[in-house]
Amino acid sequence: MKIFFLSLLFLFSLSTAKKFAHPKFPSPINIQAESHKSTKTKLYETKYFTQILDHFNYHPQSYQTFQERYLINSKYWGGAEKNAPIFVYTGNEGDIEWFAQNTGFMFETAPQFKALLVFLEHRYYGKSIPFGGDKEIAYSNSTTLGYLSSTQALADYATLIIDLKKNLTAQDSPVIVFGGSYGGMLAAWFRLKYPHVALGALASSAPILGFQGIVSPYSFNNIITQDFKGESENCYKVIKESWKLIEETEQKHGGLELLKKSFNLCNSKAVGGWLQTAFVYTAMTDYPTPSNFLNPLPAYPIRQMCKAIDDPAAGNDTFAKLYGAANIYYNSSGTATCFNLSDHSDPHGLAEWTWQACTEMVLPTDGNDEKSIFPSSEWNFTDRATFCKDYLGVEPRPNWATTEFGGMDIMRVLSRFGSNMIFFNGLRDPWSGGGVLKSISESIVAVVAKQGAHHVDLRYSDKRDPKWLQDVRKREIHIIQKWIDQYHHDLSQDLLHS
């Protein structure tokens, strides 16, 4: 659950050249969804819906269509005649199968609720590509990419859900939307924009407040800093002091070759961004049990990184310490022969997030104060705008998301008209700085976990899960059950008096 997971998440590279794109994953690591949850287990059936290109204009090109993919599981559904609920995942910025295979919470709760499960793919990602499914055309310029936006995606979801319910004769089945990271933002916004379609929303690790003028641009990296510092003061200091040493080494004659050897790189490349990516993603996925969401990681991977850095065997060799930490993220299996920093493969189809980050999803995360674990820097919108203009020929609209969906004074505003929303945030997740951390009303509830990481509540449960995580899921289930019970009560009353 860039954004989000920040999807995603909406995860931005920390290197200058790719500052607003997802960090790339070096090729020696096989990134995959959790292996025991494949399509071979008949986890879902794949279907397609003919979707309109432009929901908001009436130009001739607006009526072009494309095939939107969705996944469906009816194994546990109680049926339309019983008005059994429909659980819908609002897809993120990537292949919908990846998210479905890593959202075990929905599959595990479906039997209890007798719910139909539906996972909707976001336009321009996975196989839901406009312009005949041709990515070269769809991604070719700002004119074709102009139909990629959160508002268009939400309209896609509403249109598909309404049509699906009609075809199933399930107009009275309540819909609950789920999402993590950017998908969590979409779930929250869907409930606000389409309350006649969705009864409620579980928005996990959804930084709907992570926009300019609301959240501090230093918040994201300050949380990462605290994650590492809270684990080990020495670990924090080694990482913080390493950036100057890396930069000085890169500038020396033979420095790149030294770094290549020290970090077991396949080629001589700048190593700073590669290390920063590992620290950012490890902070996001600092789960209490092993995971395969981004890379195969052990339980509490920050703890393991700091153990490597604090290992006396490395002596005073800073690069050896950092290499040990990097291996936790990039090579936990120990099978990588070297790391290819020139590999810009995109295994989950996340690349088009750059367009969204250059238009409406302008999330200030790059600020670093003097205490930051990363080099000091200031958030600069002008830098973002210049990059987007040069790279994509488009100017960002930093205030559009909050204009369209709200965010300013959210406590006061949503207390007036919002309802039936759960906002989960784990405080070890750097995106939690832009999350809703306080309950707004009796039915808009913030569930906050001090030790939680990025949408950890939506993962498959594990017998090793700590009690606090088990309690989080129980509370979410209890709240959703109340929504559905109230809905059925109201529906029966309506029928009684009709």
N, C-alpha and C positions, 0 to 999 in steps of 0.2 A: 502496500500500500504504500519519488520522485517523484514531494513533494513533494513526489509526492512528492516515492518514495521518492521527497521531497523529495512523484513522483514522483514521482516520482515523481522518485521521485520525483522532482524538480531540482535535481542535483546539478550544480554548476561546476564545471572544471575550474580549478584555481590557477591554472596556467594562463598567461596573458592571451595567447593565441586562441585558446578555446574557452575563454572565460565564462561564456554563457551557455555552453553546451554540456551534455553529460560527460563526465570523465570516461575515458576509454579504458577498456579492459585488456591488458596484455594477453597475448595469445596462448602462453603455456597453460593458463588456467582454463579449464572447461567450465564455463558458467552455465548452469542449468537449473531448472526448477527442481523441487524436491523429488528425487528419483523414484520414490515409491508411489508417487501420485501421477502416473502417466495416463494418457488417453487410452491405453490398452486395458485399463481397469474399468472402462466404460463409465468414467467419471462424469461425462457429459456427451451430449449429441451436438454436433456443429450444424448450424443453420444460417441462412442469409435472408436479409430483408431489403427490399428495394427502397432505397432512401433518396430523398430529394437533395440536390446539391445546396440549395440556398433557401432557407425557411423564411427569410425576412424581406425579400425583394421579389419583384415580379417581372424582372428582365427575362428575355428568352432563355439566356444561359442558366437562369435560376432553376429552370425546370429539368435540367439534366439530372440523371440519377446515377447512383452507384450502389454496389452491394455491400451492405453493412453486416459484418459477421456477429453472430451471437451464439453462446453456448447455453444449453438447457439440460436440466436434470429433473425428471419428474418421478423419480423412484419413490420418494416419500410423500408426494403431494396427496392431500386429502380429497382433492377434486373440487370442481366449480360448484357442484350441488351442495357442498358443505361450506362454501365460501372460504375455503382454505387459503392461507396467505401465499403471496408471491414475494420471494426475496430476490432483489435485483442488485447486482454489483455494477456500479457506474465506472466503466473502464477508464484506466489511466493512459499515460503517454507511452504505450508499448503494446506488444502482442498480448491479447486478452487471455490466451492460454497460460502464459506465465503467471498472470495474476490469479487466475482461477485455481491453478495448481498450488498456489501459496496462500490461499484464503480458506484454510480448513475450518475456521469458525462457522462459516455458513453451512458447510457439508455436515458438520458435527451437530448443529442445532436443528437442521431440517427435519429429522425424525420426530423431535419433540413438538415442533410446530406444525408438522405435516405440510411443509412448505415446498412449493415449486421453486427451483433455483434457476436464475437467469443471469448470465454474465454478458454485458454489452461491450462491444469493442468501440473505442474512440475513433472517429473519422481520421484518416491519414496515418493510422498506425496499424501494425499487423497486416491483415488482409483486407481491411476496410478502406481501400484506396479509391478516391474519385478518379474521373477521367479514364474510364475503362480499366481501372486497376493497374494502370501504367505509372509506376513510381517516377520514372524519368520525366513524364509530362506533369504529373501532380506536384512534384517537387521542383520543377524547373525554374520558376520565377515567382515574383510577388503577386502576380495576377492569379495564377493557379493556386498558390498557397493562401491567398486571401480568404478562402472559405474554411480555413483551419482556425477555429476559435472555440472557446468554452461554451459560448452561447449557442453556436450551431450544434455542438455536441449534445448539449442538454435538450435542445429541440429534437435532435435525432432520437434521444432516449425516450422522450415523452411520446413521440409519434409511434415508435416501435412498441412501447408498453401498451398503449391504448389499442393498437391493432392486434397485438397478441392476446390481450384480454377478450377482445371481441371475438376472435377466432376460437378461443377456448370457452366461449360463453361464460366468462368469469368476471363480468363487469363488477360484481359485488365482492370479489376477492381483494382484501387489502394488500397494498404494496408497501414493503419496507425496503428502502435503498441503503446499500452499504458501500463503503469505499475507504481506501487508505491512501494517505499522502495527497497527491493531486486528485486522485479518485475520491478521497474523503472530502475535499473541497467541493467537488462536483456533487457528491451526495448531499451535503449541507445546502448548497445552492439550489439543487433540484427540489428539495423540500420547500424552500422559500419561494421558488419561482413556479412550481407546479404542485401546489398543495392538493389540487383536485386529482392528481395522479398518484402521489405518494402519501401514505398515512404518516410515515415517520422516517427518520434517517439516523444511521450510525455512522458518524464521520470520525474516522480514526486518524490521528496525527495529521490533521488538516489545518494548515496554517492560513486560515482565512483572514487573519489579522496581520499577515506577514508582508504588508505593503508599505510603501513610502508614506511617512507621516503618522504611522501607527506604531510600528515596531522599530526598535533601534537597529541600525545596520551592523552593530557590534554584537547583537544578541546571539546569532548563529554560532560564531566562532568562540564567543565567551563560554557557551555551554560545552563545546568540545574541549576547551581549555580546562574547565572544571571537571569534566569526565576523567581526563588523564591526571590532572593534579590531585584529584580526590583519591585516585588509585595509588599514586606514588609521586611525591615531591621531586625525587631525583629523576624519574621518568619524564615528568613535565619539563624539568630544566634541561635535560639532554636534548629533547626534541626542540625546545625553544632556542637553544644556543646553536643548534646544528645548521640553521639556514645560512648564517654568515659563513660558516666553515665550508659549506657546499658551494656557495657563490664564489668564495675565494679560490677554492680548488678548481672550479670550472674555468676560471680566468687564467690559471697558471699554465705554463707550457707542459703538456702531457697530463693535464688535470682531468680531462674527459676520459682518457684512457685509464687513469687511476680509479675514477668513479665506476667505470665499466667493470673493472676487475673487482672492486670492493662490493658492488651490488649484483655481481653475476649477470650483467646485462648482455644481451645478444649484440648490441650495437652501442656506439658512443653517443649518448643523448643526454640532455639536461635531466637531472634526476629529481629536482625539487617538486615539480608538479605531480610526478608519479608517487612520491612519498606522501604528499599532502592528500591526494585522493584516497590512499589507504587509511590515513588517520580519520578523514571525514566519514568515509563509509563504515569504518569500524565503529565509530561513535554512534552512527545511526542504527547499526545492527548489533549493538552490544546486548544480545539476547542471553537469557539465563540457561539456554540449552543450545546444542549444536544446530547450525542452520546452513542452508544452501541457497538462500534467497538471492544474494549477489554473487558471492564466492563461497565455497565451502569454508565454514568458520567453526571454531570450537565454542563451547559455552564461555560467556564472559570474555570475549576476545580482547578487550582493552586490558584486562588483567593479564592475559597471556602476553600481549605486546610489552607491557611494562615489566613482566618477569624477564623477558628477553633483554630489555634495555638495562635492567638492574643486575643482570647475571654477572657475577665477578669474573667469570672466565673470559669476558670480552676486555677486561682490563680498562685502559684509557682509550681504546680504539672506538671513537664515536661512530665511524662508518660500520664497524662490525655490530655495534649495538643496534643501529638503525636497520641494518640488513636483517638482523634477527627479528625485529619487529615487523618489517615489511613481509617477511616470509609467513607470518601469521595470517595476513590478509591474502597475499598473492600465491602462497605455496604451502597451505596447511597439509596437503597430502604428501609433500616432499618429492613430488615427481617432476617438477619443472627443471629442465637442464639449464635454461637461461631465460631472462625476461626481455621480450621484444617490445621496446617502447615505441617502435615505429608502426606497430599494428593498431590500426584505427577501426577494427571490426566492430560491428554493432549487433551483438547476438540477440538482443531483445527489441530491436527496432525503435530505439529511443531518440534517434537523431533529430527528428523534427521538433523536439522540444525547443531547440534553438529558435525556431520561428515564434513559438508562443512566448518565450522569454524575451523576444525582441518586439513583441506587440503589446500584449495585455498582462502577461504574468511577470511583471517587473518586480522581482522580490529582492530587496537589498540584503545581501548576506556577506558581502566581501569586506566589511569593516573589521579592523584589528586594532585594538588599543595596545598600550605598552605592556599589559600583562598577558596578552594573547599568546597562545602556543605557536602561532604563525607570525611572520614578519609584520610589523606595524604598517597599516594602510588605512586609507579613508574610503568610504563608499562614495563613488563619483558617478552620478547619473550621466554626465556628459560623456564619460568613457563608454558607458553602455550604449548611448545613443550613437556615438561615432562608429563603434563596432557594428551595430545593427545597420546603419546607413551604408557603410562600406561593404559589408558582407552580404546583406539581403536587400538593400535598397528600400528599407522601411524605417520609419521613426517610431520608437516606443511610445505608448500612451500610459504613463505610470499611474494615472488616477482613474483609468477606465474601469478596472475591476471593482474598485470600491464604489464607483458611481453606479455601476450596473447591479452589483450584489449587496452593497453596503459593507460596513466594517467600522466606520467611525461611530463612536458612542454606541457600540453594539449592545451593551447591557441595557441601556435605556430603550433603544429602538426595538430589539427583539422581545423585550418584556411586554411590549404593546401588542404585537401581532404574531409572534412566532410560537411554535409549539412542537412537541414530539421530536426532539433532537437530542442525540447523545454525542458529546465531544470527548473522545478519549485522547489523552496525551501522556506520554512518558517523559519525565523530566530529564532523562539522560539523552533524549533525542534533540539534536540541535534545532529541529523545526518547531519544537514545543514553544519557543519564544514567540512565535506568531500564532499560537493556538488559543482556544478559549479555555481558560484554566479555572474559571469560577462559574458555578451554576447561575443561570439567568432567571429561571422561574422553576416552578414545580415540574414542568415537563420539558424544559431545556436544561439538561443536566451535564455538568462537566465531571468526568471521571479521570482523576489524576493519579498517576502512579510514580512515586519518587524514583524507583529503580527501573522504570519502563523505558524501552527503546522504541524505534519507529514502528508503528502499528503492530506491536507485539501481540495485542489482543486478538488480531485477526488470524494469526498463525494457527497451524494445527496444534492441538494440545499435546502435551508430553507428560508421561508419568513423573518426570523430573521437574515439572513446572513448580515454582515456588508458590506458597499459599496466596501471596498478594495477587499473583496473576490469575490463579483460580478464582479468587474472590471478585476480581474485575469482570471476568467473563460471566460469573453468576449474576452479578449486579446488572450487567447489560441485558442478559436474558430475561431477568425479572422485569426490567423496564419495558422491553419490547412486548412481553406477555401482557402487561397492563394496557399498552396501546391497543393490542389486538382484542383483548377482552372488552375494553370500552367500546371499540368499534362494533363488535358483534352485538353488544347490548344496545347501542344506539340504533343499529340496523333493525334489530328485532322490534324496538319501540316504534320505529318508522313504519314497519310493516303492520304492526298492531293497529296503528291509527290511520292507516291509509284506506 
